[in-house]
Amino acid sequence: MTTAARILGWCFLILSFCATTGYGHYLDQFYCGQDNCYELLGVTRESTKQEIAKSYRQLARKYHPDLHHGAEQKLVAEESFKKIATAYEVLKDEESRNDYNYMLDNPQAYYAHFYRYYRRKSKIDVRLVIVVTISIISCIQYVTRWQRYDTAIKYFMSLPKYRNKALEMINQNGSNGATGKHSKTKLSKAELKKEHDEQIRKVIENNMDIQGAYAKPEIRDILWIQLFLLPYTLGRYVCWTARWIWKFNLLKQPYGREEQLYLIRKYMRLTEVQFDSIEPDTVEQFLRQQLWIKANFESWKVEQENEKKKQMADNPRYKAYRRYMKNHGPGRLTFEE
């Protein structure tokens, strides 16, 4: 037997021992604890709901704390009254009573008792949980997208290419003259730099078309809005599918530009966001190569794979990796016997 097998065996034995020796202790927190609910009310498992209610009323009158005057007697009566009330709460409900009977018959099934007990204890409306969950997801989604967009803008601001282009646009529009000499005498260097960066950021935001995961967030991308628009989205998809079948499958009409791009994206297995992030010149090249035709796409795919293999073959790092694999082979992980 291997070392790993021995460890797993010992873990299994320890868990089994804990489960068999500790369940009695954990069951004390369920229902009537160590007491028997039927015995507390002086009834049997065959007693009816009316008999249980009658016995509870009699015992409640007997052990009600207000009927006892001494401090010690009142304390004992209060403890007994709580046990009686708990037992009645367990036995008055048919579902709760069935779960309790199941626990009496199967005391070793601790996890089943745990599930049955707390399933009924949970009184939170499921609809409220769903609403709160969707709201939290929507808020996190919106904040995260704004953080991504802010990260992208700051990245473009740090690149000399885009920063210099923004400065040219600011100078052409006379934005620098808005502050003038008057502002230079009043504003500190830090304030001037901050104002300057804000102008650059504004120009980049207005002129940079950021696509993909770092695009500027829109309210329609939030989960709540998507759920609200779900009927419209489904209806639009059904109409689009019916139109496709009618025009292109039945009537055999030629594809338009939109349909050609859709087929290319489908063959490439890209999402709409991923495909939109491709450079427009590259997309136009796809159209010129007629990649919406399956045969053309397969040929293009083979060419791309061969080109990639050629580039990797000329890559020094890949050459070093191939030499290592040839001399040492793939790494192996084994267990000691």
Sequence and secondary structure as in RCSB ss.txt:
>XXXX:A:sequence
MTTAARILGWCFLILSFCATTGYGHYLDQFYCGQDNCYELLGVTRESTKQEIAKSYRQLARKYHPDLHHGAEQKL
VAEESFKKIATAYEVLKDEESRNDYNYMLDNPQAYYAHFYRYYRRKSKIDVRLVIVVTISIISCIQYVTRWQRYD
TAIKYFMSLPKYRNKALEMINQNGSNGATGKHSKTKLSKAELKKEHDEQIRKVIENNMDIQGAYAKPEIRDILWI
QLFLLPYTLGRYVCWTARWIWKFNLLKQPYGREEQLYLIRKYMRLTEVQFDSIEPDTVEQFLRQQLWIKANFESW
KVEQENEKKKQMADNPRYKAYRRYMKNHGPGRLTFEE
>XXXX:A:secstr
  HHHHHHHHHHHHHHHHHHHHHHHHGGGSTTTTS HHHHHT  TT  HHHHHHHHHHHHHHH GGG  SHHHHH
HHHHHHHHHHHHHHHHHSHHHHHHHHHHHH TT HHHHHHHHHHHH    HHHHHHHHHHHHHHHHHHHHHHHHH
HHHHHHHHSHHHHHHHHHHHHHTT GGGTHHHHHHHS HHHHHHHHHHHHHHHHHHH    GGGS   GGGSHHH
HHHTHHHHHHHHHHHHHHHIIIIIIS     HHHHHHHHHHHHT  HHHHHTS HHHHHHHHHTTTTSHHHHHHH
HHHHHHHHHHHHHT HHHHHHHHHHHHH S       
